[in-house]
Amino acid sequence: MKILYAVSILALLVGCNSPSPKLEASIDEVPNGTNVYLAQLGPQNVPVPLDTTQVNNNSFEFDLINSKNQDINLIQIEGVNGNIIFINDAETIKIDASNENLRNSKIEAGEHNKLLKDYIGVITKFAEEKNFIKNQHSEAMQNEDETAMLDARLDMDALAEESKKATLDFIQSHTNSIVGMMALSDVMNSKSVPLNKMKSLYDGFSDNVKDTPLGRMLGQNIAKIGATDIGAEAPKFSGPTPNGEELSLNEVMGKVTLIDFWASWCRPCRVENPNIVSIYNDYKDKGFSVIGVSLDKPNSKNSWLKAIKDDQLEWNHVSNLKYWQEPIALKYGVKAIPAAFLIDENGIIVGKDLRGEALRDKVKEVLEN
């Protein structure tokens, strides 16, 4: 009994004194006292500060006690370009930091950082090949070589498919790593994979990866996109009009309604506006309605109103003037503008992000049915 008791005490002491993961880094030709900042990549990929230290004798270190396993972290150094992205592997991480650009730093760590290096290698390879083909296409355009231009476009399409397949294979092979979730985030941003496939890929990840900041954010974004998929009922909303009155979607719905997310500062939106004006003028008396939702910035109401007047947008408008934090845009999962949702008289989404003649044809189709 005494031996077992002693072993138990020893185990407890060892557990209490178990060192937390550390980061040890070296960097040449950076003055002593230079500030080094450690942050965690949080929701919406916004860095959350964790700790600060200073360079001393060409080195610096951090205790990673506030960083959880598989957290994505980054380091910035005062006066040095770039940043270092690394993953907390729950073991000592050693970095040979570049004083020219931190992105060129060398990281010696565990499996997740090795996977990150592999994944960066994959996307870098495809990016270089894409640039090569783009240069070939530009050269063919200058030489007015139609055959070479077509070949370049076909090569670009083939490369895009190859890149997508490589990324999907990587994701499905690394569902226990945050790096796989990073790859899934890239796929989501590229909008190259249907929603049901995105859901299936996400569901395949382990619970501990889903419970990271990136995992939770992607899960929420996928759920939001699902709520605005074609065939779904458009989320209800209301917002302030230019006159300050509250206007709801239900109040403006016609036989077919375009919910148009735009802003006065958005050049592509302004370019598309004349097309929407033309369709609106042709079909407004037949049941076509438009409601504009502006992502204009705080304190920019005058810019919003001027754009409405200048572009002759004679339909209903709402905006909370909260830029990318516009509540209606967040409800619809809008990540870029222009963005548009076409709904029928029952509020069912029948089209998304249609432009030009495609929008006209769809409006005509719904009105005639």
N, C-alpha and C positions, 0 to 999 in steps of 0.2 A: 504493500500500500504506500509506503514512504517513497519507493522508487517511482511508482506511477504518479504520485503527487508532485515529485520533483520534476518529472518529465512534463507534466501539465504546466507547471510554473514556467519552465524554460520555453515551452511553445508560446505561452502568453507573452513573455518578454520579447521573444524574437518577432512575434506578430506586431507588438507595439512599436518596435524599433525598425520595422521594415521600411527602407528608404522609399520615398516617393520617386516617381520617374523624373529624370533630369534631362535637360538639354545643355550640351556643352558645345561651344562654337569657337572657332578661331577666325580672325580676319586681319589681314595685313594693312599697314599704312592708314589706319584710322586712329585719330588722336585719343589718348586717354580721356575719359569723361564724356565721350560721345554717347548720346542717349540711344537705347535700344528698346523697342516697344513690342510686346507680345500681345496678340489679340486672338480671340476665337471667332470663326466665321459663324455668325448667328443667323436668325431669321431674315429672309430676303437678301441673304449674302452680305449683310451689313456687319463689319467688324465690331466685336464687343471687346473693349480693353480688358486685359487680365493682369498685366504686370509691366513694370519698367525697370530696366537695369542700365548699366553703363559699361562701355568698353574699358578694359584694364589690361595693359600688357598684351595687346593684340588678341584678346579673348573676352568672352562673356558667357554667362550661363543663367539658366532659369530652373527653378524647381517647378515641375508641372503639377503641383498639388491641386491647383484649381482647374485643371484640364482633365476631362473624362476620357476614357479609352475610346478611340476612334473619333474624337473631336478633330475637326479641321482647324488648324491654327495657322497664323501667319506672323512673320517677323518683319518689322521695318526698322531701318537704321537711319538716324538723322544724317542728312547729306549724302546718302547713298541711293542710287536709283533702284527701282524695282522692289520686290518683296520676296520672302521665302515662304512657300506654302509647305506645311508638313502635317502629318497625322500623328496624334499621340498613340504610340504603340504600346504604352504601359511598360516601356523599358527605356534605357538611356539612349538618347538621340544625339549623334555627333554630326556637326556641320562644319564644313570648310567653306566659309562665306566669301563670296567674290566682292571685292571693293569697287568693281566697275559696274556690275549689275547683279543684284542679289538673286535674280532668276537663274544665274549661271552657277549658283552655289551647289556644292556636292553634299548629299545627305547620306549618312550611314545609320540605318535604323532597321526596324523589323519588317514583317511581311506587308503591312499596309502601305508603307512608304515605297517599298519595292514595286508594289502593284501600281502606285501612283506614277512612278517613273516609267513603268511599262506603258501605262495608258497615255501619258504625255507623249511618249515616243510614237505611239500609234497615230494620235491625232496630228502630231507634227509631220509625220511621213505623208499623210493624206493632204495636209495643207500645202506642203511643198509640191506634191504632184499636181494639185489643183492650180497653183500659181504657174507651173510649167505649161499646163494646157491652156490657161488663160493667155499666156504670152504667145503661144502658138496661134490662138484664135485672133489675137490682135494683129499679129504679123500677117495672117491670112487676109484679114480685113484691109490692111494697108496695101497688100498686093492684089486685092480684089479677086482672090482665089476662092471661088464658091465651093469647090470640092474640098479644099483644105479647111474651110470654115465649117462645113458640114461634118467632116471627120472630127474636128475639135469638139463640136457640140456633142457628137455621139460619144466621144471619149469622156467628156465631162459627165454625161448621164451615167455611163458605165462606172465611172469613179465614184459618183454619188451613191450608187447602189452598193458598190463594194465597201465603201466607207460605212454605210448604214449597217450592212451585214456584220462587218468586223466589230462595230460598236455593240450591236445586239448580242453577238456571241460573247463579247467581253462581259456584258451585264449578266447574262444567264450563267456564266461561269464563276461569278464572284458575288453571289447574293449574300455572303456573310461579311462583306467588306464595304466600308463607306465609299471606297473608290468605285465600286459598281453603282452605287447610288449617284455619285458624281457623274458617271457616264449616262445614267438615266436622265439626270437633269439636263445634260447636253442634248439628248434626244428630244426631250420635251420642248426645249427652246427652239429646236430646229423644225418642229411641227411636221416631222417626216414620218411619224408613226400614228396610226389611228388610235382613238381613245381606248377602245377595248383592249388593244395590244398594250398600251401604256398601263392600264389597270392590271392586266395579267402579269406584266413584268414587275410592277411594284409589289403585288401580292406575293411574289416569289421570294422576296427578301426576308431575312430573319428578323425577328421582333426587335432585337437590340439595335439593328441598323435602322429600322423604321423609327425607333425612338430617339434618334439623333436630331439635332436642329434641322439639318438638311432633309432627313427622312420625314419628319413631321411636316415641314413646309411643302414638300412634294406631294404628300398624301392629301393635304388641304387643297393644293392647287388642282390635283387630279379630280377631287370631289367637286370643285367649283366648275371645272370644264365640263364634267359630266352633267351638271345642272343646266348647261347651255348647249348641249349637243343637239344636232338636228333631230327633230322628233320629240324633244322634251318641251315641257311648258316653260315659257320664258318667265324668269323670276320677276315678280311684281316690284315696282319701285315708285317713289315719288321724289321730287326735288324742287328747289326754288327756281322760279322763272326769272327773266330779267327784271320783272317788276316786283320781285320779292314774294310772289304768291306761290303756294305749294300746288304742284301739278302732278297728277299720277298717270301712270301708263294707261290705266283703264279708261281715263277720261279722253284720251286722244286716239284710241284704237279705231282703225277703219277695217275694211274687208281684208286689206293687207297693210302692214305697218313696218316701216323701216326704223329701227333703233340705231342711230348713227353716233358712234363715239368719235369725237374729233377735238380740235383745239385751234385757236387763232394762230398759234405758233407752229402748227404742224403743216409743213409745206405740202406733203403728199395729200393731206386732207383738203387743203385749199385747191389743189389741182383737180381733185375728184368732185368738188362741190358743183361746178357747172353741169356735170352729168346728172347729178341727183336733182338739180333744179329743173333740168329739161324733162326728166321722167316725172317729176312731181307736177309740173305744169300740164303734161299730157294726160296724167291719170288721176289727178286729185279729185276731179268731179265723178270719177268712176269707183271711188272707194280707197284710193291710195293715200296713206297718211305717213308723215315723218315726224319723229321726235329726235332732236339733237341733244346729245349729252356731252357737254364740253369738259375737257380736262385742263382748262386754263388754270393758271397759277393764282395763288392768293393775291389779293390787291391788284388783279388785272381785269376787273370787270369791264373797264372801258375798251380794252383790246378785244374782249369777247363780243361786246355790243357792236364795235366797229366792223369786225369781221362778218357778223350777221348781216349788217347793212350793206357792206361793200360787195359781199357775195350773193346778196339778194335771197337769203334763206328765209323764205316766207312761211315757215312752219313753226311748230312749237319747240321751245328750247328750255332745258334745265341745266343747272350746274351748281355744285357746292363750292366751286373755285378752290379745289384742294389738290390740283395737279394729279400725280399718280396715286394719291390717297383718296381720290374721288370715290365715295361709298358705292355709287351705282356701278362704276367700272370694276371695283373690287368684287362686287356681287356677281358680275358677269365673267370674272376671271380675265379681264382685258389686260394684256401685257404690252401691247403696242397699238398705235393708231396710225391710220384709220382702221377702225374695226366696226363691223355692222352686223346686225341680226335682223332678218326678215321674218315676221310672224304673221300667221293668218288671223282670221277674225276670232278664232278660239284661243289665241295666245300661244299657239304651237309654233316652234321655230321651224321654218321651212327652207331657210337659206342662211349662209354665213359668209361674210366678207366678200360679197359679190361686187364687182366693179363694172363700169362701162356697159357694153351691150348685154353682158351676162345678167346684170341687175335688171335691166329693162326687160329682157326676155322672161325672167322669173316673175317679175311683177305682173306682166301681161298674162302669163300662164295661170297664176293664182287667181287673178281677177276674172278670167274667163271660165274657170272651173266652178 
